Every structure is written in structure tokens, then in C-alpha cells.
Amino acid sequence: MPESVYKIIELVGTSKESWEKAAAAAVAKAAGTLRDLRIAEVSQLDMQITDGKVEAYRAKVKVSFKFEDN
């Protein structure tokens, strides 16, 4: 079995509804341009607040995918 190498990138997804949807948005965007996604790890959660109200949920997500040499 050949050895594999994976690259990890960090993305921030946002949602007006929830952290779960924010993380899913980041993964969905990555899936649109990257192949062979493997793991997504939520590394940080926060909220954008305006006038004392939550405006958006944000999830910082580390996404790994198989690295291929050309």
C-alpha cells in the first residue's frame, strides 16, 4: 500500500442560524473546489454580535484532503 500525504487548510464558515450550519457551510464550500476531503475538525466557535444581539455564528474548521503530486 503506498503512503499517503494529506494537506490541512483552515476555513471559517458563517451562518445566521447555528454553529453547525456555519461548519457545514465551510465544508460545502471546500467540497466545491477540493477533491478527496477526509476529515473536518471544528477548532473554534464564536459569534458576531451587533447591538447586543447575535448577528452570525462562526465556526473555524480544519479540513484535510489527500495531497497529490502532479
C-alpha positions as CSV (number, residue, x, y, z in Angstrom):
1,M,0.0,0.0,0.0
2,P,1.5,3.3,-1.0
3,E,2.0,6.0,1.7
4,S,-0.5,8.9,1.6
5,V,0.0,12.6,2.5
6,Y,-2.8,14.9,3.5
7,K,-2.9,18.7,3.4
8,I,-4.8,20.7,6.0
9,I,-6.4,24.0,5.4
10,E,-8.3,26.3,7.8
11,L,-11.6,27.9,6.9
12,V,-14.2,30.0,8.7
13,G,-17.9,29.3,7.9
14,T,-20.7,31.6,8.9
15,S,-24.4,31.2,9.5
16,K,-27.2,33.3,10.8
17,E,-28.8,30.2,12.4
18,S,-26.2,28.0,14.1
19,W,-22.6,26.8,14.6
20,E,-23.5,23.5,13.0
21,K,-24.7,25.3,9.8
22,A,-21.6,27.5,9.9
23,A,-19.3,24.5,10.0
24,A,-21.3,22.7,7.2
25,A,-21.0,25.8,5.0
26,A,-17.2,25.8,5.3
27,V,-17.1,22.1,4.4
28,A,-19.6,22.5,1.5
29,K,-17.5,25.4,0.0
30,A,-14.3,23.3,0.3
31,A,-16.0,20.3,-1.3
32,G,-16.8,22.5,-4.3
33,T,-13.1,23.1,-5.2
34,L,-11.2,20.3,-3.5
35,R,-11.2,16.6,-4.1
36,D,-11.0,13.7,-1.7
37,L,-11.9,15.5,1.5
38,R,-11.1,13.3,4.5
39,I,-11.7,15.0,7.9
40,A,-13.2,18.2,9.2
41,E,-12.3,19.3,12.7
42,V,-14.0,22.3,14.3
43,S,-11.3,24.2,16.2
44,Q,-13.1,27.3,17.3
45,L,-16.6,28.7,17.7
46,D,-17.5,32.3,18.1
47,M,-20.4,34.8,17.4
48,Q,-20.6,38.1,15.7
49,I,-22.6,40.5,18.0
50,T,-24.2,43.8,17.0
51,D,-26.2,45.9,19.4
52,G,-26.2,43.1,22.0
53,K,-27.7,40.6,19.6
54,V,-26.1,37.6,17.8
55,E,-25.8,38.5,14.1
56,A,-23.9,35.4,13.0
57,Y,-22.4,32.2,14.2
58,R,-18.8,31.4,13.0
59,A,-17.0,28.1,13.0
60,K,-13.3,27.8,12.3
61,V,-12.8,24.4,10.6
62,K,-9.7,22.5,9.7
63,V,-10.3,20.4,6.6
64,S,-7.9,17.7,5.3
65,F,-7.7,16.3,1.8
66,K,-5.4,13.9,0.1
67,F,-2.3,15.7,-1.4
68,E,-1.4,14.6,-4.9
69,D,1.8,15.4,-6.8
70,N,1.4,16.3,-10.5
